[in-house]
Amino acid sequence: MATGVKVDPSTIELYKIFKLRKTPHRFVVLYIDLEAGFIKIERTVDKNEDISQEDEYNSFISSLPTNEGRYFWADLTVTGKSGAARDIMFSVAWNPNNAPTKSNILYSMSKAALIEKCREEI
């Protein structure tokens, strides 16, 4: 990676099964461990069938730090123009306004390499 940050092998393994939708997870939160120099799994959030997907998403977003960057993967059902529902996996770099510029740059610059590394392992 251009930033020197590598992807932890456990992150790649979880990506593989999350991409195939073989987990109960709705969201996977990742962080950059600066001491180790790896992108690692911080936590997972399982799907909650008792609330709407929108409420689930809003609750999840409110749980993210407001002063540090993160990545997250989301498995969401989206309705297309035709009205058909599709499950789509999103990969997001969370760079809040209150985070230090260095954190935002690090997360922004490492995102493409994270996705590339995970996809090449599939």
Summary of the structure (lengths in Angstrom):
residues: 122
radius of gyration: 14.8
end to end distance: 18.3
largest distance: 47.7
contacts: 327
relative contact order: 0.22
helix: 34%
strand: 33%
